[in-house]
Amino acid sequence: MTHTKRFQPSEILLMGPGPSCVYPAVYRALGLPTLGHLDPDFIDLMDDTAERLRTAFGTRNRLTMALSGTGSAGMEASFVNFVEPGDRVLVAANGVFGMRMADVAERLGAAVDRLDFEWGKPVDVETVRARIESEPPYTMVGVVHAETSTGALTDVSAIGRIVRESGALYLVDTVTGLGGLPVAVDEWGADIVYSGTQKCLSCPPGLAPFTCSDRAVAKLSSRTGKVPNWYLDLSMIVQYWSGDGARAYHHTAPINMIYGLNAALGCLLDEGIEAVIARHRNAHERLVNGLEDLGLGMLVAPEHRLPMLNSVTVPDGVDEADIRKRLRREHHIEIGAGLGPLAGKVWRIGLMGHTARAENVDRLLDAFRDSLSGCV
Ligand SMILES: Cc1ncc(COP(=O)(O)O)c(C=O)c1O
């Protein structure tokens, strides 16, 4: 018996909530020869990747790296390193990922206050202010920049000013924002920020870009106990990601994924961050106009919409799942379903990274027109 039969995935246009279409340059980078994880050329590439991440994140934070694991590893690392049992944590939740933050923090024994907001709306800045001002000090306040489960954008800059004044560490999830929206970690006053590779960076899933401020590092150094998770312990991982001298082995880095991320950041920086952001915005406007012509409406109010994640209301009488299946089967396009209370009520259309182009929008609109004919 031989095992020569190779898996050959169909060519699917990825227009869901991630992964997005991968840049050709990233695929080429992923296929390059694997080096040793302590090879000097690879260490140089890690340094270059960290520097590119600093530019993308808008930070000069020394501790900036790509953690092994998807975006959730970034979330987990944020709590496991900087929160100790009994620490008071405030999480503002307006969708799945804020709720996940609270869950992660609770599992670590933090005293979590979850401040819930309506799905499809942003986190309300004044409500966060009122909660912070009326409570004993929090150790950390966490918020999601771009809530992928609904398509709502939160003003993380305004919340940052309030959190900074309170003295708490400020945690921001920009898994979906990085590379598609302005991200300015230092200006926001954010202490801990993570992202993922498979959204607007257009690299396959597998790494969590991560950055944290010196204030966060000080909290890590002053912990009373060890970080309760060996794999994500930043005090050890940093010995591998930084320093002029020898790098200490922690775990074997996913070498080729780091080649891929480096190339993805190269695509972002070569095109120019502002130009890429404008490309996302233009694709979003084209999509919304086209959907309106088809009689379809959006879940989120115009001023709070994410360009890269568009929640479209399913019209009465239309079978949400059936349309998604037809798009995949007949048009080779993937879009996403609604989650939680939005299941069956919205489609989630991603315009992330390499996917965010007029020709993809037009192809999807044609496919929607065809699939919906006779339904609306
Ligand atoms: C806002 C947000 N945070 C966190 C995550 C978790 O990332 P991952 O699925 O890569 O672990 C996602 C994934 O969709 C996300 O959209």
The ligand as an ORCA input file, in Angstrom:
! r2SCAN-3c Opt
* xyz 0 1
  C     -11.352     39.238     18.025
  C     -10.809     37.851     18.128
  N     -10.106     37.511     19.225
  C      -9.593     36.281     19.373
  C      -9.766     35.321     18.401
  C      -9.187     33.959     18.599
  O      -8.239     33.713     17.614
  P      -7.927     32.232     17.097
  O      -9.190     31.663     16.565
  O      -6.893     32.512     16.037
  O      -7.375     31.480     18.238
  C     -10.481     35.631     17.250
  C     -10.711     34.629     16.194
  O     -11.543     34.756     15.341
  C     -11.008     36.918     17.109
  O     -11.694     37.271     16.023
*
